[in-house]
Amino acid sequence: MTGIRSAVAAAVLLAVLSAPAATPRLGREEFVPGSGVRIRMFRGMEQSPLQPPRAGVRRSDQAHVVAVGEQWIYSQCLGNWKGPGLTAMLGEVKFAPPPPLQFATPEELETAFVPLAADSEPDAAALLKWINAFCPEGKFTGLEPAFSGNNSKVRRFRPGAPDAPEAYLITRNGIRRRRVVVVYRFEAPSREREAWAKLCRRSAAAAGFWEVASKTEPSGGSVRRSAARQAGVERAIAGIRGLKGWWYRETPNYVFISNQRDRRDLRLVQRDLERARQIYLRYYRSDAAVTMIGVVRIFETREEYLRYVDPGMEWSGGYWSPSRLELVVSPLPRNVPDSVQDKVLRSTAFHEGFHQFLHYAAGMAESGMWFNEGNAEFFEHLSLRGGSFTVSVTDEEVEEIRRLLRSDFDLEAFMKLDREAFYETSGRNRNYKLAFALLYYLLKGAPAENQRTYAAIPFVYFRELAATRNDAAARRAALSGVDAAAFNAAFRSFWNDRGRLRKAGRYNGIFSL
């Protein structure tokens, strides 16, 4: 039976691959919000946010930095589209290509990004440098003669590589000089290149300009911020300019960006994530965490989320991207009951929200998986009631943890698992459950019984991680004086004692060093 199914599947796959691709067709004219540009993209293409540039901390001086080349593209991107066989990006020529810096602070970027004068036309050499920085895989060699567009002048960049993207310069002279570039990247087979290229020329020729009155972006009200935090807000907002249907809301510690038409989900997360953040701070006090703004992106559809996420994260329902400084959330299908929607969305936000909090609170240091995922799982179980909160465990979870602990389990080795080992597919679910079990014991079980040696472990670890930015050093400090065998036995026995579990369930205090 298996052989027959495989043969049928292979035949179907072969038929799909052999079938001629759908003929590409131009869609309706689109007005790119906030840009003053209108353009016709291909049918089936949808606007998609451009991922923000990677960010991190420079080791030499602990300054917050961003990837220079990515920030240069990001700051000039007006729109980004994805569809079957093709992606397209619309950019505005604003800055000369930056010097060869890998990462830089916002202040250093002001020097690195040199504006190209808007009152004069850059020469062909300058435009070639610009397009080859904006789209390096094209290896463009020159500009072809101009032809008339839609109240514009259009010139094609001559590609210098096989199957290179198509790129067009679209200009407008007059009171407000404009220079935009549209780049079409092909995913279709090479044999279809000519048909796609002809339509790309038609798409570029249909591009035009219109004047837009300046207006304030919609927001949830004015929120006063420090200069550093305001820079984070502006960075997040810049990423949705030119995206149809996208909007943002500000709260004291977050900026939420979304294209959801029904805004109930966002209001729920907006309210509860602020409350959860105060709880994170009660456990892990940090001045560093309050100096940065949290960015939360929520999509309208699951399909949009999958097009956006980092490679390898397609299985997730939400994740914190430390390299992009974004908490990204996937919606559930709308046929899922509201009660389930609310529960899943809230737990996802609480879980990923802790990852985001810890990233800033520990000075962007990489923490141990037992601590990072264990705490995230712990806070995923938050229940908010008025001004109080509880963290509880179900009978089903207790039985699952007991089953896992009946197998060979080395607690000391578990606390040393690196990211790759922790997320290894076959053991991922097991590791998540055991990390939760460990932090539940350390944050509720041990302090409920006044076992101060064990209760202090996560707090010493966090303090040392923030001070040293070194996982191994923090773990050594946290486990100093702890007998590994006794710790392992205490952890196992806790989960097999219903009386101790009930006592931990009633404990809602927070241990202090």
Summary of the structure (lengths in Angstrom):
residues: 513
radius of gyration: 26.6
end to end distance: 63.0
largest distance: 82.5
contacts: 1544
relative contact order: 0.07
helix: 45%
strand: 19%
